[in-house]
Amino acid sequence: MKHTSLLRRLHGLGGAKWDIHQKARSLAAQGRDIIELTIGEPDVPTPAELIDATYAAMRAGRTNYSNGPGEANLRSALSDHYTDKIGAPITTDQVLCFPGTQTALFAVLMGVAEAGDEVLVGDPMYATYEGLVRAAGADLVPVPLRADNGFRIQADDIAPRITSRTRAILLTTPHNPTGAVLSADDIRQIGQLAQEHDFWIVSDEVYEDLVFDGHTFSSPLSLSDVADRVIVVSSISKSHAAPGFRSGWSIAPVEFTDALLPLSETMLFGNQPFIADMTEKALREGSPVAAGMRARYAARAEMLAERLGSESQLTVHPPQAGMFAMVDISATGVNGYDYANDLLHASGVAVMPGSSFGVTVNDWVRVALTVGDDLFEAACARILQHAKGLTRDVA
């Protein structure tokens, strides 16, 4: 039987990128002692008050159909949240609600690019981005991110890759997988390019509330001269430790939001009312868990960098935000995938190979900072012991 070109474009861009993660889950199911440092699962449960709010909303009958843009109370909360944050009015007409950032990104990319178009994306990138761009029929143009510049995407690196086919740049700040945070000046220069060459800025800001002390988050939405070409997507998955609730949104110019609505309505009709009520509470009251996550993830990243840097040939790039740290394993003489595969089977530690995120970090791995301190220290010890064996093999 035949299938569509869309499915052919997406071949190999789904679960294949999570091969090591799936192997780890399989080994754990077989009884192996596995420490999983692969995915960005918060290290705390969803706050009880948010679960209680969801339950109360269901008990109150908030289980009916929603509407296309999303529940009015949540859109109002998002309008207030972003208005307060950027100091300029964001209206409810600029808001669409989706089940998570991933769905919001899918719809937005479908709305800004199609066959024959190009979308600029920093390399490394989050593992689903290539699939999102390919699904729209567009071509992904990678912009190499350099470790010596903190993995922050730069206007000077973007400019040579802009063509007449460029329709958008997909930014991630704070960045996954590297934890880089774009500065206000970085964003201003990218905004100038978007104005000069007439393309969209799509900004994935899901890690905004996990910026470590000493670093400052900036959004292109706050730049008044480019706000008419900025689309922000985010969710409560990371900020409120609620990934399973699938509650996200997009913030965009009214004209784009109106145009995107029919596409959203062919996929879904907003988000569930009881989840919308919980999300409104989350936004209006702030996160009770984000500060603790920030502190723990920063401390674990620092400990990982100190241990690996002083006791092995591995080096850690210090993240500025988020749930992960990138480790340069090039000194071992093996690539990131082979290293991650050997580490899993030999030592029972699961990390993500850099090749899941792009070609520029083929000799790196991504380590999640999201297990408890004792387990994380045990994982470090195993990584160090494994590195000693690699040193002997290389020698």
Secondary structure, DSSP 8 states (H G I E B T S, - for coil): ----HHHHHTTTSSGGGGHHHHHHHHHHHTT---EEE-S---SS---HHHHHHHHHHHHTT--S---SS--HHHHHHHHHHHHHHHTS---GGGEEEESSHHHHHHHHHHHH--TT-EEEEEES--TTHHHHHHHTT-EEEEEE--GGGTT---HHHHGGG--TTEEEEEEESS-TTT-----HHHHHHHHHHHHHHT-EEEEE-TTGGGB-TT-----GGG-TTTGGGEEEEEESTTTTT-GGG--EEEE--HHHHHHHHHHHHHH-SS--HHHHHHHHHHHHH--SSHHHHHHHHHHHHHHHHHHHHHHSS-EEE--SBSSEEEEE-GGGTS-HHHHHHHHHHHH-EEEEEGGGT-STTTTEEEEE--S-HHHHHHHHHHHHHHHHHHHHHH-
